[in-house]
């Protein structure tokens, strides 16, 4: 019989994001490039920016959790840190500590504890039997390796110092997941350049391999919800996550008090009130999908017939252009995606294929001009924000962009830091 239906226990591990100053003592190693849709305008990275980066790359970065330039994680494995405090306690603690000026965040991922245990996450170890043993200080910034007679090397990532009345982090109820992968190239980049190149080679927990079911996201503001939904829907459309990987988004702005979700049944009810209705983005009847597809095909053909006699560019630039649909939740985008003429790039652009007639008859600048014409017509007919996107000397939309016709960073496609240096 289960005996864990208590208000002080939780079925989730919480990974929260805090504001980080890359030039401060409690810095992190953040990649120089994390996509053309994630724009770090400052060395001060806010928690919202970091949460969206993690979701978009489907990866939580592992680190040594530097404090004052000293590694707080022992052993040879950087780790991802979590807390298993109840959601209500996390909300109250975050609000209280933020009010005292402490660096904690209300932007967080809630990952089912059972799923995380299955991929290697474990509760930390507070204190060792060898009490009073001298442990490496780490003041040189290097690894801190504990004598294996006290703790096996592969378990040292779990150790947290505990000295009653002096050093006590037990209130954090911490869990950690160790990164066991290759670190040589990553560390060589850091040593040579002070930063590593991109998110792809960042050590971390890749969520697409966790087999998540029923995970959630916490944000402090209602206006964040649509932005997070945009990011999650993009991962589903790219077949990286399933529809049941993340099933809810909680905005704490809607909570009158943390006490509303103290009881497990109350928390379950609140989560159910904030479930994502993803089915509405996928269950379009076949005739509806076909009509959107045929109508858009007719628009492309009609506009092309009018455009070809008048186009005059003599540029010989090779490449490819697409119409960029900026609302991934619109009926137009969803139907064309199902119809098979819209594809999603790794950065989350929903790109309408203009067809072989355009590619065969027009150079790149002409394709761009024609894509603008089609985008304008789609906007007129369907009221959906559209632009264009192109790649030079390639036919792959995942190569370096040549030009994108939309740059408003307030749009949910973009993820920008709040500060600008």
MARZAPA-781497 format. One record per residue (C-alpha): residue number from 1; residue in three letters; x, y, z. Coordinates in steps of 0.2 Angstrom, whole numbers, plus 5000, padded with zeros to 4 digits. Each point is the difference from the previous one (the first is absolute). Layout:
// residues N
NUM|ALA|X|Y|Z
...
END
This chain:
// residues 421
1|UNK|5000|5000|5000
2|UNK|5007|5017|4995
3|UNK|5003|5011|5015
4|UNK|5006|5016|4991
5|UNK|4984|5009|4998
6|UNK|5007|5014|5011
7|UNK|5001|5019|4998
8|UNK|5018|5000|5003
9|UNK|5004|4988|4986
10|UNK|5000|5002|4981
11|UNK|4999|4990|4984
12|UNK|5011|5013|4991
13|UNK|5018|5005|4999
14|UNK|5001|5019|4997
15|UNK|5014|5008|4991
16|UNK|4999|5019|5001
17|UNK|5009|5013|4991
18|UNK|5008|5016|5008
19|UNK|5007|5016|4993
20|UNK|5018|4998|4996
21|UNK|5014|5012|4997
22|UNK|5013|4992|4989
23|UNK|5013|5013|5007
24|UNK|4995|4996|5018
25|UNK|5008|4988|5013
26|UNK|4985|4988|4998
27|UNK|5001|4999|4981
28|UNK|4996|4986|4989
29|UNK|5008|4994|4983
30|UNK|4987|5006|4988
31|UNK|5003|4997|4981
32|UNK|5005|5014|4988
33|UNK|4987|4995|4988
34|UNK|4983|4992|5005
35|UNK|4990|5003|4984
36|UNK|4995|5015|4990
37|UNK|4983|5000|5009
38|UNK|5008|5001|5017
39|UNK|5008|5017|5002
40|UNK|5012|5004|5015
41|UNK|5002|5019|4999
42|UNK|5009|5000|5017
43|UNK|5011|4990|5011
44|UNK|4986|5001|5013
45|UNK|4989|4985|4995
46|UNK|4982|5001|5008
47|UNK|4991|4984|5006
48|UNK|4987|5001|4987
49|UNK|5013|5001|4986
50|UNK|5009|4985|5007
51|UNK|4984|4990|5002
52|UNK|4995|5002|4982
53|UNK|5017|4996|4994
54|UNK|4999|4983|5010
55|UNK|4983|4996|4993
56|UNK|5004|5005|4982
57|UNK|5016|4989|5000
58|UNK|4991|4987|5010
59|UNK|5015|5000|5012
60|UNK|5004|5005|5018
61|UNK|5018|5005|5001
62|UNK|5011|4990|5012
63|UNK|5013|5010|5010
64|UNK|5012|5000|5015
65|UNK|4989|5013|5008
66|UNK|5013|5013|5003
67|UNK|4999|5011|5016
68|UNK|5013|5013|5002
69|UNK|5010|4991|4986
70|UNK|5000|4984|5010
71|UNK|4992|4984|4994
72|UNK|4986|4995|5012
73|UNK|4998|4983|4991
74|UNK|5014|4987|5004
75|UNK|5006|4986|4990
76|UNK|5002|4999|4981
77|UNK|4982|5002|4994
78|UNK|4992|5017|4998
79|UNK|4982|4999|5005
80|UNK|4982|5007|4998
81|UNK|4993|5005|5016
82|UNK|4982|4998|5006
83|UNK|4989|5002|5016
84|UNK|4987|4988|5005
85|UNK|4991|5012|5011
86|UNK|4981|5001|4997
87|UNK|4994|5012|4987
88|UNK|4992|5011|5013
89|UNK|5015|5001|5010
90|UNK|5011|5004|4985
91|UNK|4988|5015|4996
92|UNK|5000|5007|5017
93|UNK|5018|4998|5002
94|UNK|5004|5008|4983
95|UNK|4988|5015|5004
96|UNK|5008|5002|5018
97|UNK|5018|4999|4994
98|UNK|4997|5011|4985
99|UNK|4992|5013|5012
100|UNK|5016|4999|5010
101|UNK|5011|5003|4985
102|UNK|5007|4982|4998
103|UNK|5003|4993|4983
104|UNK|4987|4987|4997
105|UNK|4987|4998|4987
106|UNK|4982|4997|4997
107|UNK|5003|4993|4982
108|UNK|5002|4982|5002
109|UNK|4997|4982|4992
110|UNK|4990|4987|5010
111|UNK|5006|4983|4995
112|UNK|4992|4984|5007
113|UNK|5011|4993|5013
114|UNK|4998|4982|4994
115|UNK|5005|5004|4982
116|UNK|5016|5010|5007
117|UNK|5005|4985|5011
118|UNK|4999|4989|4985
119|UNK|5013|5010|4991
120|UNK|5012|5001|5015
121|UNK|4994|5015|5011
122|UNK|5004|4997|5019
123|UNK|4997|5009|5016
124|UNK|5016|5008|5006
125|UNK|5010|4994|5015
126|UNK|5001|5012|5015
127|UNK|5016|4997|5009
128|UNK|5012|4984|5001
129|UNK|5004|4987|5013
130|UNK|5018|5007|5000
131|UNK|4994|5016|5009
132|UNK|5015|5012|5003
133|UNK|5010|4993|4985
134|UNK|5008|5014|4990
135|UNK|4992|5002|4983
136|UNK|5008|5009|4985
137|UNK|4996|5019|5001
138|UNK|4999|5003|4981
139|UNK|5007|5017|5001
140|UNK|5010|4997|4985
141|UNK|4984|4998|4990
142|UNK|5004|4982|4995
143|UNK|4992|4983|5004
144|UNK|4996|4996|5018
145|UNK|5003|4981|5003
146|UNK|4996|4992|5016
147|UNK|5010|4985|5006
148|UNK|4991|4985|4993
149|UNK|5001|4992|5018
150|UNK|4987|5012|5005
151|UNK|4990|5000|4984
152|UNK|5001|4991|4984
153|UNK|5006|5011|4985
154|UNK|4984|4997|4990
155|UNK|4989|5006|5015
156|UNK|5010|5016|5004
157|UNK|4988|5011|4990
158|UNK|4987|4997|5013
159|UNK|5010|5006|5015
160|UNK|4994|5017|5009
161|UNK|5010|5006|5015
162|UNK|4990|5000|5016
163|UNK|5006|5007|5016
164|UNK|4987|5002|5014
165|UNK|4998|5018|5005
166|UNK|5012|5006|4987
167|UNK|4997|4993|4982
168|UNK|4982|4994|4997
169|UNK|4992|4998|4983
170|UNK|4988|4986|5005
171|UNK|4985|5012|4997
172|UNK|5004|4999|4981
173|UNK|4995|4981|5000
174|UNK|5012|4999|4985
175|UNK|5001|4986|4987
176|UNK|5014|5000|4986
177|UNK|5001|4991|4983
178|UNK|5019|4997|4995
179|UNK|5006|5003|4982
180|UNK|5011|4985|4996
181|UNK|5004|5005|4982
182|UNK|5016|5007|4991
183|UNK|5006|5016|5007
184|UNK|5017|5002|4992
185|UNK|4995|5011|4985
186|UNK|4989|5011|5010
187|UNK|5013|5003|5014
188|UNK|5013|5003|4986
189|UNK|4989|5014|4993
190|UNK|4997|5008|5017
191|UNK|5019|5000|5004
192|UNK|5004|5007|4983
193|UNK|4986|5013|4998
194|UNK|4992|5002|5016
195|UNK|4983|4994|4992
196|UNK|4995|4985|4990
197|UNK|4992|5002|4983
198|UNK|4982|4995|5000
199|UNK|4986|4991|5009
200|UNK|5003|4984|4991
201|UNK|5016|4996|5009
202|UNK|4994|5005|5017
203|UNK|5000|4986|5012
204|UNK|4983|4997|5007
205|UNK|4984|4990|5002
206|UNK|4992|4998|4983
207|UNK|4981|4999|5004
208|UNK|4995|4991|4984
209|UNK|5009|4984|5007
210|UNK|4991|5001|5017
211|UNK|4984|4993|4994
212|UNK|4991|5013|5010
213|UNK|4981|4998|5003
214|UNK|4990|5014|5009
215|UNK|5014|5013|5003
216|UNK|4996|5018|5002
217|UNK|5007|5018|5000
218|UNK|4998|5014|5013
219|UNK|5000|5018|4995
220|UNK|4996|5016|5011
221|UNK|4990|5009|4987
222|UNK|4985|4996|4989
223|UNK|5008|5008|4984
224|UNK|5014|4987|5001
225|UNK|4988|4986|4997
226|UNK|4997|5002|4982
227|UNK|5019|5002|4997
228|UNK|5003|4983|5009
229|UNK|4986|4992|4990
230|UNK|5008|5006|4984
231|UNK|5016|4992|5005
232|UNK|4993|4983|5006
233|UNK|4989|4999|4984
234|UNK|5015|5003|4989
235|UNK|5009|4985|5009
236|UNK|4984|4989|4997
237|UNK|4999|5005|4981
238|UNK|5019|4996|4998
239|UNK|4996|4983|5008
240|UNK|5012|5003|5014
241|UNK|4987|4999|5014
242|UNK|4984|4991|5000
243|UNK|4983|5008|5004
244|UNK|5000|4993|5018
245|UNK|5018|5005|5004
246|UNK|4995|5017|5007
247|UNK|4982|5001|5005
248|UNK|4998|5016|5010
249|UNK|5006|5018|5003
250|UNK|4997|5008|5016
251|UNK|5000|5019|5002
252|UNK|5002|5005|5018
253|UNK|4992|5016|4996
254|UNK|4983|4991|5001
255|UNK|5004|4993|5018
256|UNK|4992|5010|5014
257|UNK|5011|4991|5012
258|UNK|5013|4986|5000
259|UNK|4987|4992|5013
260|UNK|4989|4996|4985
261|UNK|5011|4986|4994
262|UNK|5007|4993|5017
263|UNK|4989|4985|5000
264|UNK|5004|4987|4987
265|UNK|4982|4999|4994
266|UNK|5000|5019|4998
267|UNK|5016|5000|4990
268|UNK|4993|4987|4989
269|UNK|4984|5010|4997
270|UNK|5010|5015|4996
271|UNK|5011|4991|4988
272|UNK|4984|4993|4992
273|UNK|4994|5018|4998
274|UNK|5016|5005|4991
275|UNK|5001|4985|4988
276|UNK|5006|5004|4982
277|UNK|4986|4997|4988
278|UNK|5012|4993|4986
279|UNK|4987|4990|4991
280|UNK|4992|5015|4992
281|UNK|5016|5003|4990
282|UNK|5000|4983|4992
283|UNK|4983|4993|4998
284|UNK|4995|5009|4984
285|UNK|4987|4991|4989
286|UNK|5007|4994|4983
287|UNK|4989|5011|4989
288|UNK|5005|5016|5010
289|UNK|5019|4996|4998
290|UNK|4997|4997|4981
291|UNK|4991|5016|4998
292|UNK|5014|5010|5008
293|UNK|5013|4991|4990
294|UNK|4991|5002|4983
295|UNK|4996|5019|5004
296|UNK|5018|5004|5004
297|UNK|5006|4990|4985
298|UNK|4988|5011|4989
299|UNK|5006|5016|5008
300|UNK|5018|4995|4996
301|UNK|4996|4995|4982
302|UNK|4990|5016|4997
303|UNK|5013|5011|5007
304|UNK|5014|4992|4991
305|UNK|4991|5002|4983
306|UNK|4998|5018|5004
307|UNK|5018|5002|5006
308|UNK|5010|4991|4987
309|UNK|4997|5012|4985
310|UNK|5006|5015|5011
311|UNK|5015|4993|5009
312|UNK|5016|5008|4994
313|UNK|5015|4995|5012
314|UNK|5016|4994|4992
315|UNK|5008|4994|5015
316|UNK|5006|4982|4999
317|UNK|5000|4997|5019
318|UNK|4996|4982|5004
319|UNK|4990|4996|5015
320|UNK|4982|4997|5006
321|UNK|4986|5011|5008
322|UNK|4984|4995|5009
323|UNK|4985|5009|5007
324|UNK|5002|5001|5019
325|UNK|4984|4997|5010
326|UNK|5003|5009|5017
327|UNK|4985|4993|5009
328|UNK|5002|4981|5003
329|UNK|4983|4999|5009
330|UNK|4990|5007|4985
331|UNK|4988|4989|4991
332|UNK|5009|5005|4984
333|UNK|5017|4994|5006
334|UNK|4993|4984|5009
335|UNK|4990|4995|4984
336|UNK|5015|5003|4988
337|UNK|5011|4990|5012
338|UNK|4989|4985|4999
339|UNK|4997|5003|4981
340|UNK|5019|4998|4998
341|UNK|5006|5016|4993
342|UNK|5006|5008|5016
343|UNK|5015|4994|5008
344|UNK|5008|5006|5017
345|UNK|5019|5005|5001
346|UNK|5011|4996|5015
347|UNK|4998|5018|5006
348|UNK|4981|4999|4999
349|UNK|4995|5008|4984
350|UNK|4985|4994|4991
351|UNK|5004|5000|4982
352|UNK|4988|4999|4985
353|UNK|5008|4991|4985
354|UNK|4996|5011|4984
355|UNK|5003|4985|4989
356|UNK|5011|4994|4986
357|UNK|4993|5013|4987
358|UNK|5007|5014|5011
359|UNK|5016|4992|5003
360|UNK|5003|4996|4981
361|UNK|4995|5017|4994
362|UNK|5007|5012|5012
363|UNK|5017|5005|5008
364|UNK|5002|5003|5018
365|UNK|4995|5019|5000
366|UNK|4985|4996|4989
367|UNK|4995|4986|5012
368|UNK|5001|5012|5015
369|UNK|4990|5013|4991
370|UNK|4987|4987|4995
371|UNK|4999|4993|5017
372|UNK|4996|5018|5007
373|UNK|4986|5001|4987
374|UNK|4992|4983|5006
375|UNK|5003|5005|5018
376|UNK|4990|5016|4997
377|UNK|4986|4991|4992
378|UNK|4999|4986|5014
379|UNK|4999|5014|5013
380|UNK|4986|5009|4990
381|UNK|4990|4984|4998
382|UNK|5003|4991|5017
383|UNK|5006|5014|5012
384|UNK|5015|4990|5004
385|UNK|5017|5009|5002
386|UNK|5011|4994|4986
387|UNK|5017|5005|4994
388|UNK|5014|4992|4990
389|UNK|5016|4990|5004
390|UNK|5015|4996|4989
391|UNK|5016|4990|4999
392|UNK|5015|5005|4989
393|UNK|5009|4986|4990
394|UNK|4990|4986|5008
395|UNK|4982|4992|4999
396|UNK|5000|4996|5019
397|UNK|4990|5011|5011
398|UNK|5012|4995|5014
399|UNK|5015|5008|4993
400|UNK|5006|5018|5004
401|UNK|4986|5012|4995
402|UNK|5002|5012|4986
403|UNK|4986|5011|5005
404|UNK|4984|4999|5010
405|UNK|4987|5013|4998
406|UNK|4994|5002|5017
407|UNK|5010|5006|5015
408|UNK|4988|5006|5014
409|UNK|5008|4992|5016
410|UNK|4983|5003|5009
411|UNK|4993|4985|4990
412|UNK|5000|4983|5008
413|UNK|5012|4993|4987
414|UNK|5014|5010|5008
415|UNK|5007|4997|5017
416|UNK|5010|5015|5005
417|UNK|5009|5006|5016
418|UNK|4991|5013|5010
419|UNK|5016|5010|5001
420|UNK|5010|5008|4986
421|UNK|5018|5004|5003
END
